[in-house]
C-alpha cells in the first residue's frame, strides 16, 4: 500500500477498493499513481510478465532456505551446555 500512500491516497481505503474490484472479477485493477486513483492497468498497457513473478518467488525461496540454514548452523554451534570447569571430582 506504499504506492497508494506515495500517490496521496488513503492506503486503507485503496486496499479495500482494490480487493472489492478484484473480487468482482476485475483482475487487472490496480493503482494509477499518476492520477491518484484505482484504474484498469491492462487498458493502460501495464502488466507484470510471468518471468518477473517467477524470479520473485525463486528469490524468496532462496532467502527462506538461507535463513533456515543459518538457524541450523547456530543451533549446531551452540551444542550442549558446557560442563563444570576445573578438575574432575575425586573418589
C-alpha positions as CSV (number, residue, x, y, z in Angstrom):
1,X,0.0,0.0,0.0
2,X,3.1,2.2,-0.1
3,X,2.3,3.1,-3.7
4,X,-1.2,4.4,-2.7
5,X,0.3,6.4,0.2
6,X,3.0,7.9,-2.0
7,X,0.3,8.8,-4.6
8,X,-1.5,10.8,-1.9
9,X,-4.3,8.2,-1.5
10,X,-5.6,6.7,1.7
11,X,-3.9,3.3,1.9
12,X,-6.7,1.5,3.8
13,X,-9.5,2.8,1.5
14,X,-7.4,2.0,-1.5
15,X,-6.8,-1.6,-0.3
16,X,-10.5,-2.1,0.4
17,X,-11.4,-0.7,-3.0
18,X,-8.8,-2.9,-4.8
19,X,-9.9,-6.1,-3.1
20,X,-13.6,-5.3,-3.8
21,X,-12.9,-4.7,-7.5
22,X,-10.7,-7.8,-7.9
23,X,-13.3,-10.0,-6.1
24,X,-15.8,-8.8,-8.6
25,X,-13.7,-10.2,-11.4
26,X,-11.8,-7.1,-12.4
27,X,-8.4,-8.8,-12.2
28,X,-6.5,-6.0,-13.9
29,X,-7.5,-3.4,-11.3
30,X,-4.5,-1.5,-9.8
31,X,-3.3,1.8,-8.6
32,X,-2.8,4.6,-11.1
33,X,-0.2,6.6,-9.1
34,X,-0.1,9.5,-11.7
35,X,-3.9,10.2,-11.4
36,X,-4.2,9.0,-7.7
37,X,-7.0,6.6,-8.3
38,X,-7.9,2.9,-8.9
39,X,-7.8,2.0,-12.6
40,X,-7.7,-0.9,-15.1
41,X,-4.0,-1.5,-15.6
42,X,-4.4,-3.7,-18.7
43,X,-6.1,-0.9,-20.6
44,X,-3.1,1.3,-19.8
45,X,-0.7,-1.4,-21.0
46,X,0.8,-2.0,-17.5
47,X,1.3,-5.7,-17.0
48,X,3.8,-7.7,-15.0
49,X,5.4,-10.5,-17.0
50,X,5.3,-14.1,-15.7
51,X,9.1,-14.2,-15.7
52,X,9.2,-11.4,-13.1
53,X,6.8,-13.2,-10.8
54,X,8.8,-16.5,-11.2
55,X,12.0,-14.6,-10.2
56,X,10.4,-13.1,-7.2
57,X,9.2,-16.5,-6.0
58,X,12.6,-18.1,-6.6
59,X,14.4,-15.3,-4.8
60,X,12.0,-15.5,-1.8
61,X,12.5,-19.3,-1.6
62,X,16.3,-19.0,-1.7
63,X,16.2,-16.3,1.1
64,X,14.0,-18.6,3.2
65,X,16.3,-21.6,2.7
66,X,19.3,-19.4,3.6
67,X,17.7,-18.3,6.8
68,X,16.8,-21.9,7.8
69,X,20.4,-23.0,7.1
70,X,21.8,-20.1,9.3
71,X,19.4,-21.2,12.1
72,X,20.7,-24.8,11.8
73,X,24.3,-23.6,12.0
74,X,23.6,-21.5,15.1
75,X,21.8,-24.4,16.7
76,X,24.6,-26.8,16.0
77,X,27.4,-24.5,17.0
78,X,25.6,-23.9,20.4
79,X,25.8,-27.6,21.1
80,X,25.2,-28.8,24.7
81,X,25.9,-26.5,27.6
82,X,29.5,-26.7,28.9
83,X,30.1,-28.9,32.0
84,X,31.6,-27.6,35.2
85,X,35.1,-26.3,35.0
86,X,38.0,-27.5,37.0
87,X,39.4,-31.0,37.7
88,X,37.1,-34.0,37.8
89,X,35.8,-35.0,41.2
90,X,37.9,-37.4,43.2
91,X,36.6,-40.6,44.6
